[in-house]
């Protein structure tokens, strides 16, 4: 399927199509993105944005001083909130990023203290 025109390496104008990542996610990982927010009421949207802001503040903390910390906290949030990652153990998640389990473990404990009302099976 042709999406748009683009330039080839030699500068010629050619037809181009973007890669269908959503089709791969659906076929391979059985994941359908939940990106239709149009059904949310303004009050629900405001509440969701507040939750997102609080989570991003936790992820960021002193991000400019410690980018590895931002990476680790972002990994933890993805692990907790993305259903497709919930079957991955904490150890496997750490190893997948070249980290030791302890690198994540410290921050998982901080997450549990900071957000005691968020409970899923990984946060036993």
Backbone as XML, in Angstrom:
<?xml version="1.0"?>
<chain id="A" units="angstrom">
  <residue number="1" name="UNK">
    <atom name="N" x="0.843" y="-1.172" z="0.000"/>
    <atom name="CA" x="0.000" y="0.000" z="0.000"/>
    <atom name="C" x="0.897" y="1.247" z="0.000"/>
  </residue>
  <residue number="2" name="UNK">
    <atom name="N" x="0.602" y="2.167" z="-0.858"/>
    <atom name="CA" x="1.377" y="3.391" z="-0.983"/>
    <atom name="C" x="0.813" y="4.425" z="-0.015"/>
  </residue>
  <residue number="3" name="UNK">
    <atom name="N" x="1.658" y="4.949" z="0.863"/>
    <atom name="CA" x="1.233" y="5.962" z="1.822"/>
    <atom name="C" x="1.545" y="7.371" z="1.349"/>
  </residue>
  <residue number="4" name="UNK">
    <atom name="N" x="2.719" y="7.529" z="0.764"/>
    <atom name="CA" x="3.162" y="8.871" z="0.415"/>
    <atom name="C" x="4.361" y="8.788" z="-0.534"/>
  </residue>
  <residue number="5" name="UNK">
    <atom name="N" x="4.793" y="9.929" z="-0.976"/>
    <atom name="CA" x="5.977" y="10.004" z="-1.814"/>
    <atom name="C" x="7.186" y="10.303" z="-0.937"/>
  </residue>
  <residue number="6" name="UNK">
    <atom name="N" x="8.321" y="9.792" z="-1.364"/>
    <atom name="CA" x="9.559" y="10.002" z="-0.616"/>
    <atom name="C" x="10.693" y="10.167" z="-1.613"/>
  </residue>
  <residue number="7" name="UNK">
    <atom name="N" x="11.884" y="10.392" z="-1.096"/>
    <atom name="CA" x="13.056" y="10.528" z="-1.955"/>
    <atom name="C" x="13.952" y="9.309" z="-1.805"/>
  </residue>
  <residue number="8" name="UNK">
    <atom name="N" x="14.371" y="8.753" z="-2.927"/>
    <atom name="CA" x="15.314" y="7.641" z="-2.919"/>
    <atom name="C" x="16.708" y="8.187" z="-2.608"/>
  </residue>
  <residue number="9" name="UNK">
    <atom name="N" x="17.670" y="7.290" z="-2.403"/>
    <atom name="CA" x="19.031" y="7.727" z="-2.081"/>
    <atom name="C" x="19.628" y="8.605" z="-3.177"/>
  </residue>
  <residue number="10" name="UNK">
    <atom name="N" x="19.198" y="8.393" z="-4.422"/>
    <atom name="CA" x="19.732" y="9.211" z="-5.519"/>
    <atom name="C" x="18.955" y="10.512" z="-5.709"/>
  </residue>
  <residue number="11" name="UNK">
    <atom name="N" x="17.960" y="10.754" z="-4.831"/>
    <atom name="CA" x="17.186" y="11.985" z="-4.904"/>
    <atom name="C" x="15.917" y="11.876" z="-5.716"/>
  </residue>
  <residue number="12" name="UNK">
    <atom name="N" x="15.711" y="10.761" z="-6.407"/>
    <atom name="CA" x="14.504" y="10.581" z="-7.209"/>
    <atom name="C" x="13.278" y="10.459" z="-6.297"/>
  </residue>
  <residue number="13" name="UNK">
    <atom name="N" x="12.136" y="10.962" z="-6.756"/>
    <atom name="CA" x="10.886" y="10.836" z="-6.012"/>
    <atom name="C" x="10.306" y="9.447" z="-6.273"/>
  </residue>
  <residue number="14" name="UNK">
    <atom name="N" x="9.994" y="8.733" z="-5.194"/>
    <atom name="CA" x="9.459" y="7.379" z="-5.312"/>
    <atom name="C" x="8.239" y="7.231" z="-4.413"/>
  </residue>
  <residue number="15" name="UNK">
    <atom name="N" x="7.441" y="6.198" z="-4.678"/>
    <atom name="CA" x="6.317" y="5.894" z="-3.808"/>
    <atom name="C" x="6.850" y="5.166" z="-2.572"/>
  </residue>
  <residue number="16" name="UNK">
    <atom name="N" x="6.233" y="5.411" z="-1.435"/>
    <atom name="CA" x="6.728" y="4.839" z="-0.194"/>
    <atom name="C" x="5.562" y="4.434" z="0.698"/>
  </residue>
  <residue number="17" name="UNK">
    <atom name="N" x="5.802" y="3.446" z="1.540"/>
    <atom name="CA" x="4.810" y="3.022" z="2.528"/>
    <atom name="C" x="5.515" y="2.846" z="3.863"/>
  </residue>
  <residue number="18" name="UNK">
    <atom name="N" x="4.866" y="3.283" z="4.922"/>
    <atom name="CA" x="5.420" y="3.092" z="6.254"/>
    <atom name="C" x="5.246" y="1.636" z="6.667"/>
  </residue>
  <residue number="19" name="UNK">
    <atom name="N" x="6.141" y="1.157" z="7.502"/>
    <atom name="CA" x="6.075" y="-0.214" z="7.999"/>
    <atom name="C" x="4.886" y="-0.331" z="8.948"/>
  </residue>
  <residue number="20" name="UNK">
    <atom name="N" x="4.114" y="-1.395" z="8.817"/>
    <atom name="CA" x="2.916" y="-1.581" z="9.626"/>
    <atom name="C" x="3.259" y="-2.301" z="10.934"/>
  </residue>
  <residue number="21" name="UNK">
    <atom name="N" x="3.775" y="-1.538" z="11.888"/>
    <atom name="CA" x="4.158" y="-2.114" z="13.184"/>
    <atom name="C" x="2.939" y="-2.666" z="13.917"/>
  </residue>
  <residue number="22" name="UNK">
    <atom name="N" x="1.796" y="-2.021" z="13.794"/>
    <atom name="CA" x="0.587" y="-2.478" z="14.478"/>
    <atom name="C" x="0.184" y="-3.870" z="14.006"/>
  </residue>
  <residue number="23" name="UNK">
    <atom name="N" x="0.348" y="-4.143" z="12.709"/>
    <atom name="CA" x="0.011" y="-5.473" z="12.188"/>
    <atom name="C" x="0.936" y="-6.534" z="12.769"/>
  </residue>
  <residue number="24" name="UNK">
    <atom name="N" x="2.210" y="-6.211" z="12.929"/>
    <atom name="CA" x="3.168" y="-7.144" z="13.531"/>
    <atom name="C" x="2.816" y="-7.379" z="14.993"/>
  </residue>
  <residue number="25" name="UNK">
    <atom name="N" x="2.534" y="-6.305" z="15.723"/>
    <atom name="CA" x="2.145" y="-6.449" z="17.129"/>
    <atom name="C" x="0.927" y="-7.357" z="17.267"/>
  </residue>
  <residue number="26" name="UNK">
    <atom name="N" x="-0.037" y="-7.173" z="16.399"/>
    <atom name="CA" x="-1.267" y="-7.963" z="16.470"/>
    <atom name="C" x="-1.017" y="-9.420" z="16.088"/>
  </residue>
  <residue number="27" name="UNK">
    <atom name="N" x="-0.295" y="-9.653" z="15.002"/>
    <atom name="CA" x="-0.071" y="-11.016" z="14.501"/>
    <atom name="C" x="0.910" y="-11.804" z="15.351"/>
  </residue>
  <residue number="28" name="UNK">
    <atom name="N" x="1.985" y="-11.172" z="15.786"/>
    <atom name="CA" x="3.041" y="-11.889" z="16.491"/>
    <atom name="C" x="2.819" y="-11.892" z="18.001"/>
  </residue>
  <residue number="29" name="UNK">
    <atom name="N" x="2.449" y="-10.743" z="18.553"/>
    <atom name="CA" x="2.361" y="-10.614" z="20.004"/>
    <atom name="C" x="0.929" y="-10.587" z="20.533"/>
  </residue>
  <residue number="30" name="UNK">
    <atom name="N" x="-0.060" y="-10.661" z="19.641"/>
    <atom name="CA" x="-1.477" y="-10.603" z="20.013"/>
    <atom name="C" x="-1.793" y="-9.370" z="20.861"/>
  </residue>
  <residue number="31" name="UNK">
    <atom name="N" x="-1.195" y="-8.252" z="20.487"/>
    <atom name="CA" x="-1.393" y="-6.995" z="21.196"/>
    <atom name="C" x="-2.037" y="-5.995" z="20.250"/>
  </residue>
  <residue number="32" name="UNK">
    <atom name="N" x="-3.123" y="-5.418" z="20.705"/>
    <atom name="CA" x="-3.746" y="-4.342" z="19.942"/>
    <atom name="C" x="-3.588" y="-3.064" z="20.740"/>
  </residue>
  <residue number="33" name="UNK">
    <atom name="N" x="-2.985" y="-2.043" z="20.152"/>
    <atom name="CA" x="-2.766" y="-0.808" z="20.904"/>
    <atom name="C" x="-4.080" y="-0.180" z="21.354"/>
  </residue>
  <residue number="34" name="UNK">
    <atom name="N" x="-4.059" y="0.313" z="22.572"/>
    <atom name="CA" x="-5.224" y="1.013" z="23.107"/>
    <atom name="C" x="-4.965" y="2.502" z="22.945"/>
  </residue>
  <residue number="35" name="UNK">
    <atom name="N" x="-5.166" y="2.999" z="21.735"/>
    <atom name="CA" x="-4.824" y="4.398" z="21.499"/>
    <atom name="C" x="-6.025" y="5.276" z="21.194"/>
  </residue>
  <residue number="36" name="UNK">
    <atom name="N" x="-7.235" y="4.723" z="21.304"/>
    <atom name="CA" x="-8.435" y="5.531" z="21.062"/>
    <atom name="C" x="-8.901" y="6.118" z="22.393"/>
  </residue>
  <residue number="37" name="UNK">
    <atom name="N" x="-8.561" y="7.353" z="22.621"/>
    <atom name="CA" x="-8.938" y="8.020" z="23.857"/>
    <atom name="C" x="-10.195" y="8.868" z="23.693"/>
  </residue>
  <residue number="38" name="UNK">
    <atom name="N" x="-10.817" y="8.806" z="22.521"/>
    <atom name="CA" x="-11.961" y="9.671" z="22.238"/>
    <atom name="C" x="-13.183" y="9.334" z="23.088"/>
  </residue>
  <residue number="39" name="UNK">
    <atom name="N" x="-13.222" y="8.144" z="23.660"/>
    <atom name="CA" x="-14.374" y="7.742" z="24.462"/>
    <atom name="C" x="-14.284" y="8.214" z="25.917"/>
  </residue>
  <residue number="40" name="UNK">
    <atom name="N" x="-13.140" y="8.752" z="26.305"/>
    <atom name="CA" x="-12.982" y="9.214" z="27.679"/>
    <atom name="C" x="-13.694" y="10.537" z="27.891"/>
  </residue>
  <residue number="41" name="UNK">
    <atom name="N" x="-14.311" y="10.669" z="29.050"/>
    <atom name="CA" x="-14.926" y="11.949" z="29.394"/>
    <atom name="C" x="-13.816" y="12.923" z="29.781"/>
  </residue>
  <residue number="42" name="UNK">
    <atom name="N" x="-14.098" y="14.214" z="29.766"/>
    <atom name="CA" x="-13.076" y="15.177" z="30.198"/>
    <atom name="C" x="-12.577" y="14.884" z="31.624"/>
  </residue>
  <residue number="43" name="UNK">
    <atom name="N" x="-13.459" y="14.446" z="32.512"/>
    <atom name="CA" x="-13.065" y="14.140" z="33.884"/>
    <atom name="C" x="-12.133" y="12.921" z="33.916"/>
  </residue>
  <residue number="44" name="UNK">
    <atom name="N" x="-12.438" y="11.899" z="33.113"/>
    <atom name="CA" x="-11.573" y="10.721" z="33.040"/>
    <atom name="C" x="-10.216" y="11.085" z="32.445"/>
  </residue>
  <residue number="45" name="UNK">
    <atom name="N" x="-10.221" y="11.923" z="31.421"/>
    <atom name="CA" x="-8.973" y="12.353" z="30.795"/>
    <atom name="C" x="-8.124" y="13.132" z="31.786"/>
  </residue>
  <residue number="46" name="UNK">
    <atom name="N" x="-8.739" y="14.018" z="32.537"/>
    <atom name="CA" x="-8.014" y="14.802" z="33.536"/>
    <atom name="C" x="-7.399" y="13.882" z="34.598"/>
  </residue>
  <residue number="47" name="UNK">
    <atom name="N" x="-8.161" y="12.887" z="35.050"/>
    <atom name="CA" x="-7.647" y="11.943" z="36.046"/>
    <atom name="C" x="-6.493" y="11.124" z="35.459"/>
  </residue>
  <residue number="48" name="UNK">
    <atom name="N" x="-6.643" y="10.681" z="34.224"/>
    <atom name="CA" x="-5.582" y="9.906" z="33.577"/>
    <atom name="C" x="-4.313" y="10.711" z="33.412"/>
  </residue>
  <residue number="49" name="UNK">
    <atom name="N" x="-4.448" y="11.980" z="33.045"/>
    <atom name="CA" x="-3.278" y="12.846" z="32.888"/>
    <atom name="C" x="-2.597" y="13.114" z="34.225"/>
  </residue>
  <residue number="50" name="UNK">
    <atom name="N" x="-3.383" y="13.198" z="35.280"/>
    <atom name="CA" x="-2.797" y="13.392" z="36.612"/>
    <atom name="C" x="-1.963" y="12.165" z="36.992"/>
  </residue>
  <residue number="51" name="UNK">
    <atom name="N" x="-2.499" y="10.980" z="36.769"/>
    <atom name="CA" x="-1.764" y="9.746" z="37.047"/>
    <atom name="C" x="-0.485" y="9.705" z="36.218"/>
  </residue>
  <residue number="52" name="UNK">
    <atom name="N" x="-0.599" y="10.028" z="34.932"/>
    <atom name="CA" x="0.570" y="10.022" z="34.060"/>
    <atom name="C" x="1.633" y="11.004" z="34.549"/>
  </residue>
  <residue number="53" name="UNK">
    <atom name="N" x="1.208" y="12.211" z="34.941"/>
    <atom name="CA" x="2.158" y="13.209" z="35.440"/>
    <atom name="C" x="2.901" y="12.705" z="36.676"/>
  </residue>
  <residue number="54" name="UNK">
    <atom name="N" x="2.177" y="12.081" z="37.605"/>
    <atom name="CA" x="2.805" y="11.572" z="38.823"/>
    <atom name="C" x="3.795" y="10.463" z="38.487"/>
  </residue>
  <residue number="55" name="UNK">
    <atom name="N" x="3.419" y="9.568" z="37.572"/>
    <atom name="CA" x="4.333" y="8.498" z="37.159"/>
    <atom name="C" x="5.565" y="9.060" z="36.458"/>
  </residue>
  <residue number="56" name="UNK">
    <atom name="N" x="5.376" y="10.045" z="35.595"/>
    <atom name="CA" x="6.514" y="10.633" z="34.893"/>
    <atom name="C" x="7.431" y="11.390" z="35.847"/>
  </residue>
  <residue number="57" name="UNK">
    <atom name="N" x="6.862" y="12.016" z="36.869"/>
    <atom name="CA" x="7.706" y="12.670" z="37.871"/>
    <atom name="C" x="8.551" y="11.633" z="38.606"/>
  </residue>
  <residue number="58" name="UNK">
    <atom name="N" x="7.951" y="10.472" z="38.898"/>
    <atom name="CA" x="8.706" y="9.401" z="39.559"/>
    <atom name="C" x="9.809" y="8.889" z="38.638"/>
  </residue>
  <residue number="59" name="UNK">
    <atom name="N" x="9.493" y="8.728" z="37.357"/>
    <atom name="CA" x="10.499" y="8.263" z="36.399"/>
    <atom name="C" x="11.627" y="9.289" z="36.280"/>
  </residue>
  <residue number="60" name="UNK">
    <atom name="N" x="11.274" y="10.549" z="36.145"/>
    <atom name="CA" x="12.261" y="11.581" z="35.862"/>
    <atom name="C" x="13.180" y="11.857" z="37.042"/>
  </residue>
  <residue number="61" name="UNK">
    <atom name="N" x="12.618" y="12.146" z="38.198"/>
    <atom name="CA" x="13.377" y="12.537" z="39.387"/>
    <atom name="C" x="14.515" y="13.467" z="39.001"/>
  </residue>
  <residue number="62" name="UNK">
    <atom name="N" x="15.756" y="13.090" z="39.208"/>
    <atom name="CA" x="16.895" y="13.938" z="38.825"/>
    <atom name="C" x="17.476" y="13.420" z="37.513"/>
  </residue>
  <residue number="63" name="UNK">
    <atom name="N" x="16.646" y="13.332" z="36.510"/>
    <atom name="CA" x="17.007" y="12.688" z="35.261"/>
    <atom name="C" x="18.224" y="13.219" z="34.560"/>
  </residue>
  <residue number="64" name="UNK">
    <atom name="N" x="18.465" y="14.514" z="34.652"/>
    <atom name="CA" x="19.626" y="15.079" z="33.969"/>
    <atom name="C" x="20.916" y="14.658" z="34.662"/>
  </residue>
  <residue number="65" name="UNK">
    <atom name="N" x="20.817" y="14.332" z="35.937"/>
    <atom name="CA" x="22.001" y="13.921" z="36.696"/>
    <atom name="C" x="22.246" y="12.425" z="36.605"/>
  </residue>
  <residue number="66" name="UNK">
    <atom name="N" x="21.181" y="11.656" z="36.341"/>
    <atom name="CA" x="21.306" y="10.205" z="36.336"/>
    <atom name="C" x="20.426" y="9.579" z="35.256"/>
  </residue>
  <residue number="67" name="UNK">
    <atom name="N" x="20.879" y="9.601" z="33.998"/>
    <atom name="CA" x="20.065" y="9.039" z="32.921"/>
    <atom name="C" x="19.832" y="7.536" z="33.070"/>
  </residue>
  <residue number="68" name="UNK">
    <atom name="N" x="20.756" y="6.823" z="33.713"/>
    <atom name="CA" x="20.535" y="5.390" z="33.926"/>
    <atom name="C" x="19.344" y="5.161" z="34.851"/>
  </residue>
  <residue number="69" name="UNK">
    <atom name="N" x="19.175" y="6.034" z="35.834"/>
    <atom name="CA" x="18.027" y="5.933" z="36.728"/>
    <atom name="C" x="16.719" y="6.133" z="35.981"/>
  </residue>
  <residue number="70" name="UNK">
    <atom name="N" x="16.703" y="7.097" z="35.074"/>
    <atom name="CA" x="15.506" y="7.331" z="34.253"/>
    <atom name="C" x="15.199" y="6.070" z="33.448"/>
  </residue>
  <residue number="71" name="UNK">
    <atom name="N" x="16.230" y="5.488" z="32.854"/>
    <atom name="CA" x="16.042" y="4.270" z="32.052"/>
    <atom name="C" x="15.459" y="3.147" z="32.912"/>
  </residue>
  <residue number="72" name="UNK">
    <atom name="N" x="16.034" y="2.928" z="34.072"/>
    <atom name="CA" x="15.577" y="1.831" z="34.937"/>
    <atom name="C" x="14.150" y="2.068" z="35.400"/>
  </residue>
  <residue number="73" name="UNK">
    <atom name="N" x="13.827" y="3.288" z="35.814"/>
    <atom name="CA" x="12.459" y="3.568" z="36.272"/>
    <atom name="C" x="11.460" y="3.477" z="35.126"/>
  </residue>
  <residue number="74" name="UNK">
    <atom name="N" x="11.864" y="3.874" z="33.919"/>
    <atom name="CA" x="10.977" y="3.742" z="32.759"/>
    <atom name="C" x="10.742" y="2.264" z="32.432"/>
  </residue>
  <residue number="75" name="UNK">
    <atom name="N" x="11.779" y="1.460" z="32.522"/>
    <atom name="CA" x="11.644" y="0.011" z="32.297"/>
    <atom name="C" x="10.635" y="-0.554" z="33.286"/>
  </residue>
  <residue number="76" name="UNK">
    <atom name="N" x="10.748" y="-0.163" z="34.547"/>
    <atom name="CA" x="9.841" y="-0.675" z="35.578"/>
    <atom name="C" x="8.402" y="-0.272" z="35.281"/>
  </residue>
  <residue number="77" name="UNK">
    <atom name="N" x="8.172" y="0.971" z="34.894"/>
    <atom name="CA" x="6.810" y="1.401" z="34.584"/>
    <atom name="C" x="6.247" y="0.638" z="33.385"/>
  </residue>
  <residue number="78" name="UNK">
    <atom name="N" x="7.062" y="0.432" z="32.366"/>
    <atom name="CA" x="6.603" y="-0.350" z="31.217"/>
    <atom name="C" x="6.270" y="-1.770" z="31.652"/>
  </residue>
  <residue number="79" name="UNK">
    <atom name="N" x="7.113" y="-2.361" z="32.464"/>
    <atom name="CA" x="6.928" y="-3.724" z="32.953"/>
    <atom name="C" x="5.632" y="-3.842" z="33.754"/>
  </residue>
  <residue number="80" name="UNK">
    <atom name="N" x="5.322" y="-2.834" z="34.541"/>
    <atom name="CA" x="4.127" y="-2.865" z="35.376"/>
    <atom name="C" x="2.860" y="-2.587" z="34.579"/>
  </residue>
  <residue number="81" name="UNK">
    <atom name="N" x="2.906" y="-1.632" z="33.662"/>
    <atom name="CA" x="1.680" y="-1.166" z="33.026"/>
    <atom name="C" x="1.383" y="-1.770" z="31.659"/>
  </residue>
  <residue number="82" name="UNK">
    <atom name="N" x="2.351" y="-2.365" z="30.993"/>
    <atom name="CA" x="2.093" y="-2.969" z="29.683"/>
    <atom name="C" x="1.774" y="-4.445" z="29.870"/>
  </residue>
  <residue number="83" name="UNK">
    <atom name="N" x="0.545" y="-4.816" z="29.529"/>
    <atom name="CA" x="0.085" y="-6.191" z="29.729"/>
    <atom name="C" x="0.999" y="-7.210" z="29.063"/>
  </residue>
  <residue number="84" name="UNK">
    <atom name="N" x="1.536" y="-6.864" z="27.904"/>
    <atom name="CA" x="2.365" y="-7.821" z="27.171"/>
    <atom name="C" x="3.690" y="-8.109" z="27.867"/>
  </residue>
  <residue number="85" name="UNK">
    <atom name="N" x="4.070" y="-7.317" z="28.859"/>
    <atom name="CA" x="5.314" y="-7.550" z="29.588"/>
    <atom name="C" x="5.101" y="-8.220" z="30.943"/>
  </residue>
  <residue number="86" name="UNK">
    <atom name="N" x="3.864" y="-8.397" z="31.343"/>
    <atom name="CA" x="3.596" y="-8.911" z="32.692"/>
    <atom name="C" x="4.065" y="-10.336" z="32.918"/>
  </residue>
  <residue number="87" name="UNK">
    <atom name="N" x="4.222" y="-11.105" z="31.869"/>
    <atom name="CA" x="4.687" y="-12.483" z="32.046"/>
    <atom name="C" x="6.208" y="-12.569" z="32.171"/>
  </residue>
  <residue number="88" name="UNK">
    <atom name="N" x="6.890" y="-11.462" z="31.936"/>
    <atom name="CA" x="8.355" y="-11.434" z="32.015"/>
    <atom name="C" x="8.760" y="-11.244" z="33.470"/>
  </residue>
  <residue number="89" name="UNK">
    <atom name="N" x="9.671" y="-12.075" z="33.946"/>
    <atom name="CA" x="10.114" y="-11.943" z="35.333"/>
    <atom name="C" x="10.999" y="-10.712" z="35.491"/>
  </residue>
  <residue number="90" name="UNK">
    <atom name="N" x="11.143" y="-10.279" z="36.733"/>
    <atom name="CA" x="12.014" y="-9.136" z="37.025"/>
    <atom name="C" x="13.443" y="-9.436" z="36.588"/>
  </residue>
  <residue number="91" name="UNK">
    <atom name="N" x="13.890" y="-10.661" z="36.837"/>
    <atom name="CA" x="15.240" y="-11.069" z="36.445"/>
    <atom name="C" x="15.403" y="-11.012" z="34.932"/>
  </residue>
  <residue number="92" name="UNK">
    <atom name="N" x="14.441" y="-11.585" z="34.197"/>
    <atom name="CA" x="14.521" y="-11.586" z="32.737"/>
    <atom name="C" x="14.467" y="-10.172" z="32.169"/>
  </residue>
  <residue number="93" name="UNK">
    <atom name="N" x="13.673" y="-9.309" z="32.794"/>
    <atom name="CA" x="13.596" y="-7.921" z="32.332"/>
    <atom name="C" x="14.958" y="-7.250" z="32.519"/>
  </residue>
  <residue number="94" name="UNK">
    <atom name="N" x="15.575" y="-7.467" z="33.669"/>
    <atom name="CA" x="16.887" y="-6.869" z="33.926"/>
    <atom name="C" x="17.924" y="-7.396" z="32.940"/>
  </residue>
  <residue number="95" name="UNK">
    <atom name="N" x="17.965" y="-8.711" z="32.774"/>
    <atom name="CA" x="18.943" y="-9.330" z="31.869"/>
    <atom name="C" x="18.749" y="-8.824" z="30.443"/>
  </residue>
  <residue number="96" name="UNK">
    <atom name="N" x="17.506" y="-8.627" z="30.030"/>
    <atom name="CA" x="17.211" y="-8.125" z="28.690"/>
    <atom name="C" x="17.816" y="-6.760" z="28.419"/>
  </residue>
  <residue number="97" name="UNK">
    <atom name="N" x="18.073" y="-6.015" z="29.468"/>
    <atom name="CA" x="18.685" y="-4.691" z="29.334"/>
    <atom name="C" x="20.132" y="-4.675" z="29.800"/>
  </residue>
  <residue number="98" name="UNK">
    <atom name="N" x="20.695" y="-5.867" z="29.990"/>
    <atom name="CA" x="22.101" y="-5.949" z="30.402"/>
    <atom name="C" x="22.336" y="-5.517" z="31.835"/>
  </residue>
  <residue number="99" name="UNK">
    <atom name="N" x="21.305" y="-5.629" z="32.672"/>
    <atom name="CA" x="21.397" y="-5.215" z="34.064"/>
    <atom name="C" x="21.329" y="-6.427" z="34.986"/>
  </residue>
  <residue number="100" name="UNK">
    <atom name="N" x="21.707" y="-6.236" z="36.224"/>
    <atom name="CA" x="21.514" y="-7.259" z="37.243"/>
    <atom name="C" x="20.144" y="-7.052" z="37.866"/>
  </residue>
  <residue number="101" name="UNK">
    <atom name="N" x="19.556" y="-8.138" z="38.378"/>
    <atom name="CA" x="18.227" y="-8.038" z="38.977"/>
    <atom name="C" x="18.189" y="-6.954" z="40.056"/>
  </residue>
  <residue number="102" name="UNK">
    <atom name="N" x="19.292" y="-6.821" z="40.810"/>
    <atom name="CA" x="19.339" y="-5.833" z="41.880"/>
    <atom name="C" x="19.156" y="-4.412" z="41.354"/>
  </residue>
  <residue number="103" name="UNK">
    <atom name="N" x="19.589" y="-4.173" z="40.108"/>
    <atom name="CA" x="19.445" y="-2.840" z="39.519"/>
    <atom name="C" x="17.977" y="-2.448" z="39.438"/>
  </residue>
  <residue number="104" name="UNK">
    <atom name="N" x="17.133" y="-3.409" z="39.086"/>
    <atom name="CA" x="15.698" y="-3.140" z="39.036"/>
    <atom name="C" x="15.075" y="-3.276" z="40.414"/>
  </residue>
  <residue number="105" name="UNK">
    <atom name="N" x="15.536" y="-4.268" z="41.174"/>
    <atom name="CA" x="14.916" y="-4.584" z="42.455"/>
    <atom name="C" x="14.820" y="-3.403" z="43.399"/>
  </residue>
  <residue number="106" name="UNK">
    <atom name="N" x="15.876" y="-2.636" z="43.486"/>
    <atom name="CA" x="15.878" y="-1.457" z="44.358"/>
    <atom name="C" x="14.753" y="-0.504" z="43.974"/>
  </residue>
  <residue number="107" name="UNK">
    <atom name="N" x="14.600" y="-0.284" z="42.669"/>
    <atom name="CA" x="13.586" y="0.662" z="42.209"/>
    <atom name="C" x="12.187" y="0.075" z="42.223"/>
  </residue>
  <residue number="108" name="UNK">
    <atom name="N" x="12.068" y="-1.251" z="42.082"/>
    <atom name="CA" x="10.760" y="-1.887" z="42.229"/>
    <atom name="C" x="10.271" y="-1.674" z="43.663"/>
  </residue>
  <residue number="109" name="UNK">
    <atom name="N" x="11.164" y="-1.833" z="44.626"/>
    <atom name="CA" x="10.804" y="-1.595" z="46.032"/>
    <atom name="C" x="10.394" y="-0.139" z="46.248"/>
  </residue>
  <residue number="110" name="UNK">
    <atom name="N" x="11.116" y="0.802" z="45.631"/>
    <atom name="CA" x="10.753" y="2.217" z="45.738"/>
    <atom name="C" x="9.386" y="2.479" z="45.110"/>
  </residue>
  <residue number="111" name="UNK">
    <atom name="N" x="9.119" y="1.833" z="43.972"/>
    <atom name="CA" x="7.818" y="1.988" z="43.309"/>
    <atom name="C" x="6.709" y="1.519" z="44.246"/>
  </residue>
  <residue number="112" name="UNK">
    <atom name="N" x="6.895" y="0.362" z="44.868"/>
    <atom name="CA" x="5.874" y="-0.185" z="45.769"/>
    <atom name="C" x="5.619" y="0.757" z="46.944"/>
  </residue>
  <residue number="113" name="UNK">
    <atom name="N" x="6.668" y="1.395" z="47.463"/>
    <atom name="CA" x="6.500" y="2.344" z="48.565"/>
    <atom name="C" x="5.812" y="3.624" z="48.100"/>
  </residue>
  <residue number="114" name="UNK">
    <atom name="N" x="6.199" y="4.082" z="46.909"/>
    <atom name="CA" x="5.668" y="5.340" z="46.379"/>
    <atom name="C" x="4.229" y="5.196" z="45.893"/>
  </residue>
  <residue number="115" name="UNK">
    <atom name="N" x="3.888" y="4.016" z="45.370"/>
    <atom name="CA" x="2.552" y="3.765" z="44.812"/>
    <atom name="C" x="1.948" y="2.512" z="45.444"/>
  </residue>
  <residue number="116" name="UNK">
    <atom name="N" x="1.657" y="2.538" z="46.733"/>
    <atom name="CA" x="1.159" y="1.326" z="47.405"/>
    <atom name="C" x="-0.203" y="0.860" z="46.895"/>
  </residue>
  <residue number="117" name="UNK">
    <atom name="N" x="-0.946" y="1.727" z="46.253"/>
    <atom name="CA" x="-2.269" y="1.384" z="45.752"/>
    <atom name="C" x="-2.227" y="0.703" z="44.386"/>
  </residue>
  <residue number="118" name="UNK">
    <atom name="N" x="-1.064" y="0.655" z="43.742"/>
    <atom name="CA" x="-0.936" y="-0.034" z="42.448"/>
    <atom name="C" x="-0.413" y="-1.426" z="42.738"/>
  </residue>
  <residue number="119" name="UNK">
    <atom name="N" x="-1.245" y="-2.430" z="42.484"/>
    <atom name="CA" x="-0.896" y="-3.810" z="42.785"/>
    <atom name="C" x="-1.141" y="-4.701" z="41.571"/>
  </residue>
  <residue number="120" name="UNK">
    <atom name="N" x="-0.105" y="-5.397" z="41.167"/>
    <atom name="CA" x="-0.219" y="-6.427" z="40.148"/>
    <atom name="C" x="0.644" y="-7.601" z="40.608"/>
  </residue>
  <residue number="121" name="UNK">
    <atom name="N" x="0.586" y="-8.717" z="39.901"/>
    <atom name="CA" x="1.264" y="-9.918" z="40.365"/>
    <atom name="C" x="2.785" y="-9.750" z="40.538"/>
  </residue>
  <residue number="122" name="UNK">
    <atom name="N" x="3.436" y="-8.916" z="39.730"/>
    <atom name="CA" x="4.875" y="-8.716" z="39.860"/>
    <atom name="C" x="5.251" y="-8.016" z="41.164"/>
  </residue>
  <residue number="123" name="UNK">
    <atom name="N" x="4.333" y="-7.311" z="41.753"/>
    <atom name="CA" x="4.636" y="-6.500" z="42.934"/>
    <atom name="C" x="4.215" y="-7.186" z="44.229"/>
  </residue>
  <residue number="124" name="UNK">
    <atom name="N" x="4.430" y="-8.468" z="44.321"/>
    <atom name="CA" x="4.052" y="-9.213" z="45.521"/>
    <atom name="C" x="4.790" y="-8.726" z="46.718"/>
  </residue>
</chain>
